Each structure stands twice: as C-alpha cells, then as structure tokens.
Amino acid sequence: MTSLISTATKFLPFSVRRALDTSLALVGLIALSPLFCLAAIGIRLSSPGPIFYRAARIGLNGCRFTMYKFRTMHTEQRTLKSRITADKDPRTFALGALLRRLKIDELPQLVNIVRGEMSIVGPRPEDPYFVENNYTEDGFETLQVLPGLTSPGSIFYYTHGEKCVGSSDPEAAYVEHVLPVKLALDLVYIREASLLYDLRLILRTIRVLVWVFAGRTDFPDPPEMKKIPMATVKPQSGRTAQSPFVAAEVQNSVAGSESHVVPHLRSLETPYNQ
C-alpha cells in the first residue's frame, strides 16, 4: 500500500495536494453557487423530496463515507430495482436526466473534497455492494488512494459505459462490461500519476463535457485503453463500433479468482446507487 500511495503522490507532498484540492473545491463552490441555486430550485419544482441525495461509498483504505449528489430520481422509486442507473432510466425525472447528462448532479461532491474524503482527480468512489462482491486484488488497489471527481475510468464510463448498461439488467451489464475496464483504466492513472497527468485529465473532462453539451454522442477511446489488455467485442445497441468494452485478462481474473473482501464491508447495508 505504502509504495502505491507514494507513487500516486510522488509529484507533490500529500499536504500540498490536499491544500490544492481544498482550495480548488472552495473556489468551485463559490463560483458555481448560482448554478447550485438553479439546480436546487429546479429539483424542488420537478419532483417532491429532498434536493440532495446521500450515497454510501467506499473511499481511501476501504473506509465508508457519505457522498453527496443532487437528487435526480423520484423519491418513491429510489429503493426499487437496480443499483445502477440505466440509459434513459424511467426512475429519473426530466431535469434529473439533464443534470446527470451534464454531470451537474456530481458538483455537491466538492463538499466531500473540502472534508478530505475525496480529491479532484482519482478513481470514482464505488458502491459498497460492488466492492464486496466484485472487486479482485487489482480492484482493491484503487482503494489505496483518495477517490476523485474524475479519472480515466469515470470518463470512459461517461462516454462509453453508460450506453452499454441496458435497461433489462443494468447491474449485470455494469459488472461484466464496464467495471473491469473502469478499474483497469484507473490503475493506469494510479501507477503513472503526476501533476501534469492530473491537469490533462481535468482538461479532458472539461472537453468531454463541452462535447456532450454540444450534442456529440460518438467519442474516442481514452488513451489509457492502449495500456490495458483487451479483447474486441462486437458492438451492441448503444455502443460505438470502435469501442472495446472488455479487458480480457481483467475479466478473466474476475471469473477465476476469489473475491478479496475488506472485512468490515460484510456488515454494510446495501445502498441505492443514484
């Protein structure tokens, strides 16, 4: 663990990185406060219930924390069906779908960054259910750094993965086609982390958001994809023909190895992933 953390923070002392994260998050909270107000008013008018959604997630060293999001689903449907939100999920109200598509629903996680539970750049925090049931040894490596708002894996999920999570069984599709690739991409980031890499990922995230806002639906594969073992998969509904969705060796390790479970996760309740 120590060597991995030192690799991920070799470019800056941890205290300096924390100071940068906190400063950027505070600036973001102030600068985006008008957008927060508009989103809050829109949610109130669109669907009865709270403005914010609190999700249980697994963070640094397997510790559980509460992650904040703008609510995007009707409250009476939050405990139903899948932990994964499918493309065009009927549980999502109209404004909520827009907030999700533009990732505005994730902005309250700036509070998590100020609290020291997350970083600007880092693997996305995962639902305890998937950590306990689907993580292998490689997956647990991603828990040895602070989770973040953006990462190669989260950008892949945003541009490619959400479309392959079908409405019939989104959890199974996520575990089979998305999670192994997402974790493998994030491991590339962890092992090659640098300040310049972080800046490139932030700029890549902004560029992708601008593309989505402009209506683009076809995206190139992330450059990290070349650094993980993959098998070509035939495109299905909602996928781009050039996009591989399965990292062959990673998927084989999921099928062929026992689950490495963080002991205290056994007692966690299963939260709904919104």
Backbone hydrogen bonds, N-H to C=O, Kabsch-Sander energy under -0.5 kcal/mol:
donor,donor_aa,acceptor,acceptor_aa,energy
5,I,1,M,-2.7
6,S,2,T,-2.5
7,T,3,S,-1.9
8,A,4,L,-2.2
9,T,5,I,-1.5
10,K,7,T,-0.8
12,L,9,T,-1.3
17,R,13,P,-2.4
18,R,14,F,-2.7
19,A,15,S,-2.0
20,L,16,V,-2.3
21,D,17,R,-2.8
22,T,18,R,-3.0
23,S,19,A,-2.5
24,L,20,L,-2.7
25,A,21,D,-2.5
26,L,22,T,-2.5
27,V,23,S,-2.4
28,G,24,L,-2.5
29,L,25,A,-2.6
30,I,26,L,-2.0
31,A,27,V,-3.0
32,L,28,G,-2.5
33,S,30,I,-1.0
36,F,32,L,-2.3
37,C,33,S,-2.3
38,L,34,P,-2.3
39,A,35,L,-2.6
40,A,36,F,-2.6
41,I,37,C,-2.5
42,G,38,L,-2.5
43,I,39,A,-2.4
44,R,40,A,-2.1
45,L,41,I,-2.1
46,S,42,G,-1.7
47,S,43,I,-2.3
53,Y,69,K,-3.5
55,A,53,Y,-0.6
55,A,67,M,-2.9
57,R,65,F,-2.6
58,I,126,E,-2.1
59,G,57,R,-0.5
59,G,63,C,-3.5
61,N,143,L,-3.7
62,G,59,G,-1.9
63,C,60,L,-1.6
65,F,57,R,-2.5
67,M,55,A,-3.3
67,M,65,F,-0.6
69,K,53,Y,-1.9
70,F,105,D,-2.0
71,R,51,I,-3.0
74,H,91,R,-1.9
75,T,48,P,-0.7
77,Q,74,H,-1.6
78,R,75,T,-1.2
80,L,77,Q,-1.3
86,A,84,I,-0.6
87,D,162,E,-0.5
87,D,165,V,-1.3
89,D,86,A,-1.5
92,T,89,D,-1.6
93,F,72,T,-1.3
97,A,93,F,-2.3
98,L,94,A,-1.6
99,L,95,L,-2.7
100,R,96,G,-2.4
101,R,97,A,-2.5
102,L,98,L,-2.1
103,K,100,R,-1.1
104,I,99,L,-1.7
105,D,99,L,-1.3
106,E,103,K,-1.0
107,L,104,I,-1.4
109,Q,106,E,-2.1
110,L,107,L,-2.4
111,V,108,P,-1.9
112,N,108,P,-0.5
113,I,109,Q,-1.7
114,V,110,L,-2.1
115,R,111,V,-2.1
116,G,113,I,-1.4
117,E,112,N,-2.4
118,M,112,N,-1.0
119,S,147,P,-2.6
122,G,150,T,-2.5
126,E,58,I,-0.7
130,F,127,D,-0.7
131,V,127,D,-1.8
132,E,128,P,-2.6
133,N,129,Y,-2.2
134,N,130,F,-2.3
135,Y,130,F,-0.6
135,Y,131,V,-0.9
140,F,136,T,-2.0
141,E,137,E,-0.8
141,E,138,D,-0.8
142,T,138,D,-0.6
142,T,139,G,-1.2
143,L,140,F,-1.3
144,Q,141,E,-1.7
145,V,142,T,-0.6
148,G,123,P,-1.7
149,L,119,S,-1.2
149,L,120,I,-0.9
150,T,120,I,-1.4
155,I,151,S,-2.3
156,F,152,P,-2.1
157,Y,153,G,-2.2
158,Y,154,S,-2.1
159,T,155,I,-2.5
160,H,156,F,-3.0
161,G,156,F,-1.8
162,E,157,Y,-2.5
163,K,160,H,-0.6
164,C,160,H,-0.7
164,C,161,G,-0.9
165,V,161,G,-0.7
166,G,164,C,-1.3
173,A,169,D,-2.1
174,Y,170,P,-2.4
175,V,171,E,-2.5
176,E,172,A,-2.4
177,H,173,A,-2.7
178,V,173,A,-0.8
178,V,174,Y,-1.3
179,L,174,Y,-3.2
182,K,178,V,-2.8
183,L,179,L,-2.6
184,A,180,P,-2.0
185,L,181,V,-2.5
186,D,182,K,-1.9
187,L,183,L,-2.0
188,V,184,A,-1.4
189,Y,185,L,-1.6
190,I,186,D,-2.5
191,R,187,L,-2.3
192,E,188,V,-1.1
192,E,189,Y,-0.7
193,A,190,I,-0.7
198,D,194,S,-2.3
199,L,195,L,-2.3
200,R,196,L,-2.4
201,L,197,Y,-2.3
202,I,198,D,-2.4
203,L,199,L,-2.3
204,R,200,R,-2.5
205,T,201,L,-2.5
206,I,202,I,-2.2
207,R,203,L,-2.4
208,V,204,R,-2.4
209,L,205,T,-2.4
210,V,206,I,-2.2
211,W,207,R,-2.3
212,V,208,V,-2.6
213,F,209,L,-2.6
214,A,210,V,-1.9
215,G,212,V,-1.6
216,R,211,W,-2.7
219,F,217,T,-0.5
225,M,222,P,-2.0
226,K,223,P,-1.3
227,K,224,E,-2.0
228,I,225,M,-1.1
231,A,246,V,-2.1
239,R,236,Q,-2.4
243,S,240,T,-1.6
246,V,231,A,-0.7
248,A,246,V,-0.8
251,Q,247,A,-3.1
252,N,248,A,-2.5
253,S,249,E,-1.9
254,V,250,V,-1.5
255,A,251,Q,-1.9
256,G,252,N,-2.3
257,S,253,S,-1.2
260,H,135,Y,-1.0
261,V,259,S,-1.0
265,L,262,V,-2.2
266,R,263,P,-1.5
267,S,264,H,-0.8
268,L,265,L,-1.8
274,Q,272,Y,-0.8
